[in-house]
Amino acid sequence: MKSKFIYLFLTFLAVIILQSCSNDSPVMHTNITGYSSELVVVISKESWGSSTGKLIRETLAQPQLGLPQDEPIFDLVDVPHAAFKKIFKSTRNIIQTNISSNVENEGISFTDDVWAYPQATVQIQAKTAEKFEEIFKENGDDILTYFIAAEKERQTMNYNKFYEKAVYNVLNKDFGVTMKVPPGFIITEQKEDLIWFKYETPEISQGIVLYTFPYVSDSTFTVNYLLNIRDEVLKANIPGPTEGSYMSTEKRFQQIFNVHEHNGNYTSEMRGLWRVENDFMGGPYISIAELDATNQRVVVAFGYVYAPSKDKRNLLRQVEAMIYSLKMNDQAKNDKINSQVKMGN
């Protein structure tokens, strides 16, 4: 009886393995491959070299805003249809094009985890190049948003698994918030309403300055108000490498500013460049200012990158994922206040 059970079990196991390996079908839970911010475009050489390919490149490989030098939003890799085999199917970001008179249903679709996990794919079908370009132009912003969000979500998933508990615990205990940053981040400065933690190697530095201040009016969430407070905080707490030097915001370039919700809380995001006064250091930053309604305060997470002579796009996206992991300990109370405010409006 025992030998019969073992035989049946092994037969069942063999069937599962054969099914998963047949017809070049994806194996469930196959991990994604490729580099961060890499995007495969499955397209014919003819289309890639035409106005169709130019449109794709101008949209997806346009310069990333808020960096000191030009870097594309995505690194594009064009792959002909015949070459789109298993080695490419596990890539993290994929756009599949199908431009043919045989296409029956023209349009666009967004599909997660087709061949790997966590994967983002877009499929665009059109009878003609002109129709393809029309579809792409109408959905260009959505395509960008979809892939950028996928990149951020992957970083967040990694930090949820492995994060620096020393930083997490201090934020939780002393500041009433949590944030997940990778192992290796160390606390450099801590005061009642400010904490500075960073990760450094001989070649790069990634840092986050988290500080709070009282919420007094709606004018708090304006560029000038937030900049003035930030520069006061940085001058008083983030010294540069030489005597009399300190971190500040680079004002020669306009700040990129928008307002949205994060975890249901009113939040502003700002991007731009930082510099060290009386020295020559600088780099890109991203900052969010989030309303903690329960405690009538604003919580600011200012994340920066210093990486001279190196590309900074991916380093900044890592910091972005970190600061967006910010959560208020009193979020349940905030949710009640936020819902009452929305009902009142």
N, C-alpha and C positions, 0 to 999 in steps of 0.2 A: 504494500500500500504506500509506504514511504517513497519507494523508488518511482512509483507511478506519479506521485505528487511532484517530485523533483523534475521528472520528464515533462510534465505539463507546464510547470513553471518556466523551464528553459525554452520550451517551444513558444510560449507566449512572449518571453523576452526577445527571442530571435525575430518574431514577427514585428514587434515594435521597432527594433533596430533597422530591419529591412525597409519598413515603411518610411522611417525618418530619413533614410539615405537614398531613396529612390527618386527618380525624375527630377533631380536637382532641387528638390523641395527644401524649404528652410527647416532647420532643426529648431524647435522651440527653445527660446531663451539663449540663442546664439548671441554673443556679445558683439556690439558694434565695433568697427575698425575705423582707421583713419585718424587724422589729426584734428584737434579742436579747430572749429571754424572752416573746415574743409567741406566742399560741396561738389558732388558729382552731378554733371549734367549729361544725360543720355540723349545724344543728338547726332544727326548725320554731319559729316565734315562739310558738306555743301551748305547746310543750314547754319552751322557754327560760323562759317566764313561770310555769311550774308548779313543783311540788316536784322534778321532774327537773332543771330548770335550776338550782334552788337547790342541789341536791346537788353538781352539777358545780362551781358557783362556790365552795361551801364547801370543796371538796377542792382544787381547782387554783388558786384565788385566795386561799387562806388566807394569813395573814401569814407572811412569811419570818422564821424564827427568827434571833436574833442580830443584829438591826439596831436602831439607836436610835429609829427611828420605823417605823410600820406601812407596809410595802410588800408587795404580793401576790407569791406565788411566781411566778405567771405573769399576764401581762396578757391577758385573754380577749377575743376578738372573735367574737360570734355571727353566723353567716351562714346564712340560709335555704337550703334545698336548691336551689331554683330559681336562686339567685344564685351558687351555687358554680361559678364559671366559671374560665377559665384564669388570671385575675388573682389568684385566691385559691389555685389549685392548686399554685403554686410556693412557698407559705408554708412556713417552716421546720418548724413544729409544727402538726399537724392532728388533730382528733378528728372522725370521721364517725359520725353516729348514724342508725340506721334502726329506727324503732319502727312496726311495721305488722303487721296480722294475716296479711299475705302472706309474712312472713319464714319461711323454711324451716329454716334452721340458726341457732338462737340462740347467742350467744356473743361472744367478743372476740378480736381478732387484732392483733398488732403488726407493722407492715411498714415497712421502711426504703426511702427513695428511690423512692417511687411516681411522683411527677411532677417531682421535682427532686433535687438532691444538694448537701449531705448533709441529707436530710429524715427526720423521724420522724412516723409516722402511726399512729393507733389507730382501728380499726373496731369498733363495738359494734352488734349486731343483736338485737332482741327483739320479741316479738309484742305486748307490752303495756308501758306505762310502769312498772308494778310490777316486771315481770321485768327491764327495763332497769336500774332502780335497784338491784335485787338483784345483777345482774352488776357494776355499777359499784362498789358497796360492797365486794364480794368482791375486786375487783382495783384498788381506789383507790391503795393503796401502790405496786403495780407500775406503774401508769400514771404516777404522780409520779416514781418512780425512773427510768423509761424516758425521760421528757422532760428531766429534770434531767441525766441522763447524756449525752443528745444535745447539750445546750447546752455541757456541759463539753468534750465531744469536739470540737465545732466550734472552740472557743477553742484547744484543744490543737493542732488541725490548722493553725490560723493561725500559732501560735507556732513550730511545726516548720518552716514555710516561711520566716518572717521573725523572726529573733531577734537580740538584742544579743550579738554575738560576744565583745566585751570582757569582759562578765560571765561568759559561758559558759566562756571560756578560763581565767579566774582561778579559778573554781570547780573546773574540771577539774584544773588544775595544783597549786593550793595546798590544796584541801580534799578531793580524791578523790571528787568528785561532779559531776554536771552538772545544769543547770536552764536552761530556755528562757524568757526574758522578752522582751517586745517591744523594738524599737529605741527608744532614748531613755533607758533606765534607766542610771543612773550609780552608780559605787561611791562611797559617802560615807565609809565607815569600814572598815578591814580590820586584823585582828589574827590571831594564830596560830590561834585557835579560833572566830573570829567575823568575819562580813562583813555589811555593811549596804549595800543598794543600793535606789535609789528613782527614781521618775519624778514630776516635779512641773510643774504649770502654775500660773498665778495663782489658779485655782479649785479644783484638786484635788491630792491627793498619794496615790500608791500606793507602798508600800514593803515590802521583805522583809528580815527579819533572820534570817540563817542562822548557827547556832552549834552546837557539839558539846560533849559532856561524856562522861566515862567511864560505861559501863554497869556497875552494881554488883549489882543485884538486880531481881527482878520488881516490887518496890515502886516502882521508877523510873517505871513507867507507871501512876501514879495522879494524880488531879487536884492534890492538895496538893503532891506532890513536884515535878511539872512546873511548877506555878505559882510555887513558891518559887524555883526555879532561874531561871525566866523573869524574874521581877521583879528578881532580883539582876543578871541580865545587862542588862536594860533600864535600870536605874538607873545602872549603871556605864558604859554605852556610848551610850545614846540620850538626849541632852539635849533639853530643851524650849527654847522661844524666850526665856525669861527666866532670869536668874541663879537657880540653885537649883531649877529645874524639870527634870523628867525623866519619861519614859514609864513607865507601869505598867499593871497589869490593873485594870479596874473591878470591885471586889468586891461592890458593892451588888446586882448581878444574878448569878444562878447561871450557871456555865459550862455549855455544852452539850458533853457528852463521850461519845465512843464509841471502841471498839477494833475494828480490822479488819486486813486485810493490804494492803500496797501494794507492788507488784512482788514479792510473795511474802514480804516482810519484815513482822514484827510492828510494827504502827503504831497510834498513838492520834491521834485528831483532836479538837480543841477549838475551840469558837466562843464568841464573847462580845463584850464591849466593852473598849476600852482608854481610858485617860485620861492626861493630863499632870498630875502632882502639882505643886501651887503655880502652876497656870495653868488655863485654861478650854478647852483642846483635848481632843478625844476622837473616837471613832468605832468602827466594827466591826472585828473581826479574825477570821482563821481560822488555825489552827496545826496542823501535823502533827509528831509526834515518831516517828522511824523507827529501828528497831534495825539497826545495821550490825554483824552478828555477827562477821564476819571481823576487824574492828578493835576489837571490844568497846567500841563507843561508841554514843551516841544522837545522831542528827542531827536537829536541830529547824529547821523552816522556819516562821517567824512572819510572816504577811502581814497588812498593815493598810491601811485606807483612811481618808483625811481629806478630807471634802467638805462643809463647812458649808453648810446651806441647799439641799443637792442630794440627789436620790435616790442611794442607795448600793448597792442590790442588785446591779446589773450590774457596778459597779466592783469589788465584792467577789468576784463570780463570776469576773471576769477574774483577780484575784489567786489565787483558788482553783485555777484551771487552771494558773497558773504554778507554784505550790508543788507541785502534784501531777505536774509534769513532772520532779520530782527523781528522779535515778537514781544509784545507787552505782557507782563504777568497779570495785569488787570484787564486783559482783553475782553473777558466775559462782561465786565461792567461797561467797558467802552462800547461793546455791541449794543447794549440797551440804550445808552445815550445816543449813539449814532442812529439807531432806528427811530428814536423819538424825534430827533432833529429832522430826519427825512420825512416823517409823517407830518411834522409841522410845516414843512415846505410844500 
